[in-house]
Amino acid sequence: MEIILHDSANDISEADWALLDHDDDPFASRAFLGTAEKVGAGGTAMGWQAQHLTLHEGGLLLGMLPLYLRSHSFGDFSRDWNWDSAWQRAGLAYYPKLVSGIPYTPSPGPRLLVRRDIEREPVVTALIAAALQVTRESGASSWQCLFIEEADRAPLAAAGLLMRRGVQFHWFNRAYRDFDDFLAGFTAGKRKKLKRERRAVAESGLRLEARHGNEIDAPLWQVIHHQYRDTFARYGNHPAFPAEFFIEAGALLARRLVVFIAFMDETPVASAICYRDGQTLYGRHWGTSIDMPGLHFELCYYQGIEYCIRHGLKGFEPGAQGEHKLARGFEPVPTWSAFWIAHPGMRRAVADFIAREDSAMQDYEAETASRLPFKLPG
């Protein structure tokens, strides 16, 4: 098999990309990655140096692995905040590192992409081996395969990668007829509080709409981006995506990009940017130009839940962190990322840290599950 490294997702043809099995995931798409790289959000200036790995045999594309050489960890959600200083204390350099993940997107999804019409297992094994070879040859400290799918845990672990647990809060559609049917499973007190929260927004006079990427024109995108940018800046965060990203990606992704928008008369005043595939809605960015209690929860969570019920989606993943999601029916679930550490001594140290952390993460998952708003069975 021949290994080829690409410095842009756009270097891989749309025809080849369409052959890969990624379950229509919006993030593991040429539209998302290629546009992010093209406008600079996923580019070298932001510490994302694309080296996307493809495997070929006889000129035939067999598989692909999104891969970035990183000079820092901002935006990859790897949770390796103190690792750089640990490497320095050992007289080693932590950066650069190699990351298989999606820029600014902590959504579990496909990372080891295999051509649809061939056997998956040998190509997955070859992709992992190729990634390890590239890591060794590049001199990177590590290869991090972040937010992997459950099916890829076993082959990555078999190749010697360390499995690290995380916790997110996801909503599951249990064949609900409507939002009230979902709320029927809540305890009376929790249900009353949530209804009161929604009623405040409903009585505010705002009009709420769900629009897909191909239903939003450039002027509206500019307003949505302004809200996203200013809200990020207000909390001291960096808004990585420029307006050009949403304008172009919205057109390419079409119905795989969804924005919930609040209008005051004809003026958009708040928005929540989401993505979707055939099974799941993914919440990403929130922005507002007004201060209204409950509006964040309405646009970022309740509108998304209603959208999932209406469109028959099985789940809603609103992003990382946020224990406030528990009271709104989002349940704790484990996530997994895989780490290969080049230096044997640092590998042992990281393995020990992950083992100790894993116990705490399991306790955290169990403790947060005990605070869900649902009625006890029976």
C-alpha positions, 0 to 999 in steps of 0.5 A: 500500500502507498501512503500519501500525505495531503496538505489540504482536504481539498487535494482529495477529490470529491469523487474519492471522498464520496467513496469513503464510509463516514456515515454522512458525518458532516465533520468528516467531510470534504465540505467541512474540513476543506472549507475550514482549511481554505478560510484559515480556521483549520490552517497552519496559521491557527496551528492546524498543518494538514497532513491528511493520510490516504492509503492507495493500492494500484492507484485505488483509494482504500482509506483516509485518516484526517491528520494534522501536525499541531504546534499547540492544543487550542481547539482540539479538546485533547485535554492535554493542558499540562502535558507540555510542561511535563515533557519540558521537565523531562527535557523533551519537546511535546510539540509538534504532535499529530492529531486525528480530529476535527478542528474545534469540534469535540464530536465523536465520529469516524476517524478511520475512513475506509472505502465502502466496497472493501473489507474494513478491518485490514484497511483500518489496521493499515491506516493505524500502522501508517499513522504510527510510521508518520509519527515516528518519521516526523519526530512528533511526540505523539499521535492523538486520535480524538473522539473515536467511534466505539468500533475503532477502540479495539484496533487502536488499543491493539496497536498500543494506543492508550484509551482515555475516557471522557464524559459528555451529555447527549440526548436520546430520542426514545420515539417521543411523539412531541416535546410534551411526550419527552417532558412526561418522563420528568419529575413534576418539579423539573417539568414545571421549571422547564416549562416555565423557562420555555414560556418566558421565551414564548411570551417574549414576542420573539419568532423562532425559526430553523433554517438549513445551510442552503436556506441562509443567504450571505447577509443573514450569515454575516449577522449570525457570525457577528453574534457568534463572534461577539459572544465568544469574545465576551467570554474571552474565547477566540471565534475561530471560524470567519463568516466566509466559512459559514457562507461556503460550508452552508452552501456545501453542507445544505441540510447537514447544517441547521441554525435555530434563529430568534427574530425580533420582528424581522431582525435576527437577535440570537442563533444556535449553529448546529450540524446533522447527519441522518441520525444525530444533531450536533450543537456547536455555536451560540451567539446573541445580541440581546440579554434574555433569560432562557433564550440560550436554553431554548435555542441551544437545547429545546429547539434542537430536541424538537427538531430531532423529534420532528425529523426522526433523529435518534440523538442530539449531541450539544458539545463538550461539558455543561452539567446544566444539560442534565436538568434538560434531559441530556444524559452522561455518556463516555467518550473515547480518545486514543493516544500513542506516545513516542517516548517510552518513559513519557508513555508510562507516565501518561498510562499511569495518569490515564488509569488514575483519571479513568476511575474519577471519570467513571465516578463522575459519570455515575454521579451526574447520572444520579441528577437526571430529571427523569422519574424513577422506574416503577 
